[in-house]
Amino acid sequence: MSLIEFSDEYFMKQAVQEAITGMDAGEVPVGAIVVCDNQVIGRGHNLVETLTDSTAHAEMQAFTSAMEYLGGKYLDECTLYVTLEPCTMCAGASYWSRLGKLVFGASDIKRGYRETAGDMLHPKTVVTRGVMKLECGELLTHFFASKRKGKV
């Protein structure tokens, strides 16, 4: 176990870097990391376009790598940091993984799990919303504005 406790902002900055990596590859800039005992054990960014797979969300990539690292299917001692509120699919995956904590940046008022499915997270999952929400939201706003102008 780590003796140093890092802040939610510290880890969200790493999720933002994942989002930027995805954006640089032409993906919607959503980034995610999974942390256990102050160590990043999984990371991901959207790969929907790259893999031509509508399920290749950042959270799913991060969950898969974290579970592989742990050698198990449960993330009850872990925190997911994601730049955008998870969709219903990703919230469902967090339920089945028994995610310990969810920290997200920007809210998704159109496709976020809270809007489309209510509270579908595992009952023991602790949620922190709005960490670096402006920075996370600006990445998405810039990306879609550039798309409309044909620059991305």
N, C-alpha and C positions, 0 to 999 in steps of 0.2 A: 504494500500500500504506500502511496506517495505521501510524503510529509507536507508538501506544499499544496494548498487548495487554490486552484485557478478559478477565475470568475467566469460567469456565463458569457461575458463579452469576449474574453480571451478565446474561448472555444468557438464562439459564433464567428469571429474573424477568420478562423480556419474554414468554417463552412462557406463563408463569403468567397474565400480563395478558390474553393471547389466550384462555386457558381461561376466565377470568372473563367476558370478552366473550361467549363462547359460552354459558356458564351463564346469563347475564342474558337470553339469547334462548331459553332453554329447552332448550339442547343439553347433552349430556354434556360436562363441562368438561375438554376436552383441547385444549391449545394447542401450536402449533409455529411455529418460525421457522427460516429458513435464513440462515446467515451466511457471507460470503465476505470475506476481508481485513478482518475486524472491522466489517463493514457488514451490516446486515440487508437482504437482497435478496428475501426472501419471507416471508410470514407467513400463518397460517391458524388457524382453530378449526373444530371440528366443525360441519358444515352438514347433517348427515344428516336431521334433522327438518325443517329449513327447506326443503330442496330435495327432500324425500322420495326420498333417494338414499342407499342403504346404502354407497356407495363414497365419499361426501363427507367423508372423515376429515380431520382437521386437517393431517396430514402431506401428504396429496394436494393440499390447497389450497396449502400452503407450497411444495411441489415445483413445482407449475404456475406459481406467480407467480415463483419463482426462475429457472426455465428461461426464462420469457418475458423476465425482466430481462436474463439472460445472452445470450439469443438462441441457445441451444443446449440439447441434451438431457442433457448430462453435468454432474454436480455433484461432480466428483472433487477440486476445490479448496475444497469447502464443508463446513460442519458443520450438521447438523440438530439443533436443540434441541427436545425434545418432552417434555411433562409426564408422559406415560404410555408405557411400553414399546410399541413399534409392534406391530400385529397382523401376521399373515402377509402380507396384501395390501400393507400399507405397507412391510414389510421387503422384499418382492419389488420394489416400486417403487424402493426405495433401492438394491437390487442393480442394476436396469436403468439407474439414473441414475449408477451408479458413485460413490455418495456417499463422500466422503472420511472423514467422522467422524460418528458418531451419539452424542449425549448425551441420556440420558433420566432422568427423575425417578423416578417410582414404577414398580415392577415390576407386570406383569399376569400373575398366576399362573394365570388361567383362559384368557385369549385372547392372551397375548403370543407373539411369534414364537418365543422360546426354548422355550416349553412346547409349542406346537403344531407347530413345523416345525424345531426345532433351529437350527443356525447356518446361516441361509440368506442372510446378508448378503454383499456383495461381499468377496472375500478381502482386499482392501486397505483396507476400512473399519475404522477404529479405533473402539472402543466404550468409552464411559465411562458407568457406571450409577450411579444413586442420588444424582444432584445435586439437592439440595432435595427429596429423596424424601418427607419428612414433610409439607411444605407441599403438594406435588403430590397426595399421597395423601389429605390432609385435604379438599381440594376435592372429590374424588370421593366420599369418605365422607359429607360433608355433603350433597352433591347427592342421592345415593341415599337417605339417611335422610329428607331432605325429601320426596322422591318417595313414599316409603312412607307418610309422614304426610299426603300430599296438599297439600304446601305449595309445590311447584315446578310 
